[in-house]
Amino acid sequence: MNKLSREKSPYLRQHAENPVDWHPWNPASLKKASELNKPLFLSIGYATCHWCHVMAHESFEDPAAAELLNRICLPIKIDREELPHIDDYYMTAYQMLNGGGGWPLSIFAMPDGRPFVGATYVPLEDRGGRMGFKTLLGEIDRLWKEERPRIEKVAAELEGHLRRLNPDSIAPSAASLNHEFRSKELYPTALDAAEKQLIEDYDSEFGGFGTAPKFPSPHGLVFLLRRYRASGETQLLEMVETSLARMRAGGVYDQIGFGIHRYATDREWKLPHFEKMLYDQAGFLTICTELYQLTGKKRYRRWSGEILEYLQREMVSPDGAFYAAQDADSEGEEGIYYLWSLKELESLLDREELDSFIENFDLAREGNFTPEAGQPSRGLNILHSRPGNPPPAEDLRMRLLERRARRTPPLTDTKILSDWNGMMIAALAKAGRVFDDEAFIAAAEMAADTLLEKLGSTSGAEVRLYHRICEGEVQAQELLDDYAYLIRGLLELYQASFDPKRLSQSLGLARRAVSLFRHPAGGFSMAPYDPESIGGENRLLVDGAYPSGNSVMLENLQILYQLSGDARWEEILWNAIGALDELIRRQPRALLQALSTLQARNRGLREIVVCGEADNSATGALLAELRRIYLPESFLLFKPDGDDRLNKLLPFTAGMSSAAGKPRIYICRDRSCGLPREDTDAVLEELKAESLKI
């Protein structure tokens, strides 16, 4: 057992029995490399990464390769999900050296951490013109002994390029942007350009964007819904509906156990890369909820319920927070847990059921599943259908689910990550309020309470939030995404539960986030700002598999300023916009989450305040109706009679009240509220007409 046996991360623990002398990432490891005068070998991945497993089995379990690696380098294993700012720093370095990217990420660096050579997956031996791991190690050994000045030069130049990505002064000032955009639309050209790029890249036959591989990209679909909301162009809604329907019918969606896999390796969404990530479930749930708001189609509510069922069966911890991911591999093979032979199905289904199942899911005796590497299917089938085909009968699905549960399951990565849980809290809370379903809200409440209890701490008035808990151990690292996503989750949760403590918690976290992560150039660094540490000044501005913390903070700041009217939030908001300004103009498609926020601002932000008795049926019915309407630029508040907690948090509500028990609605824009309205039915009709409900 090497040093990783003492770590909690499932990814690090997967390598605890390697003959490689792995070290965790910490100052002591870098100090040891310096004392030994050895380069670092940084292997960065995550527990559910298929090609990480392949490289581990080929190279890190090979005694000869391990002996070479231990002699030449000081090997360090990094879980990218635990240290995303470190991963981002080295992935950016790799992209500068080679272009592209992916995991496992293999970096050779100076003892102080400065990178000089990068690779991703490397086979053990030379293969197909590709240098093998043992050959690569030999070349690193030669360079280190014979050409150290050359390595030093590369490391210094690369570090210089990385530092220049985060200069101390680049963004337009808050004052200049505020002046430029006063009384004007924000970035209309960029909004139009992003929409045009998505339309041009859209696959009209199979949905989604591009050819292959295809990712769910829910924040792109949300952006299209915001644009549809603004323009009424039905093409945009059709793009979203077609994409979601194709995903739901494809092999990329688990037809028996539910939940969406990470991406499809083909254009038709048939062949998935099988890991399931918590953030993808949150994104799929969000887009289902918003489509239900816009269309009222029952299938979106049903699909949302499927995600909740999957989470509660597979991904929820005993105390109510959510695990990070499930692996692609089981029994040493990717996807085997999800595949079926006709022989196995024949033992479970009668002839009529089997014939219908074969037709509905396009099954074949010889198998329809071709592994990504091109090996034969071995008579195995992935379940995929066509949009509109009926789902299997519930008793049939449960029979298959029960049989599948007897197989060796994929690893569940039981890390609880604050940022991914924040995403899920927001998605569940939104679903709960839209569907008026307490099961979703209760799941969100429990996860939020667990995070704040186990990963948060309070010292006086100061609130802290840590990144990860695993097997009871808290990783005392504060990261921007954790704060950004949990703030967003709490703001959504308030609109589902109307508990003022959620607003108070979000404000406390936002103040801490600003104090920790605010970058001199505008926006926020990924980790507490420290230009002297590796990754300590990194600003991740563009969206990836999910929106960046900077994009999410933009929406949070907009809501907090909208609610409070506090000029400090406005200044920080404009600074955040300034950090994104150049990228919005130059690469709008890389910032779709931020553009969704700006689209809402262009339509006109507002607060809808309902005052009434908490247990009054008319008040409850009014709130339920308001929650269902698609109004993304609005924030819904409820002030119960006799409860002054909201007054203290949001002073503009102090003079608002019901009319002798009859509910009233106040609509406020730009910190100015209209007269109270008791004709609540008329207000609802006005808002429904405005929401473009189809």
Summary of the structure (lengths in Angstrom):
residues: 694
radius of gyration: 26.1
end to end distance: 60.8
largest distance: 87.0
contacts: 2416
relative contact order: 0.09
helix: 52%
strand: 13%
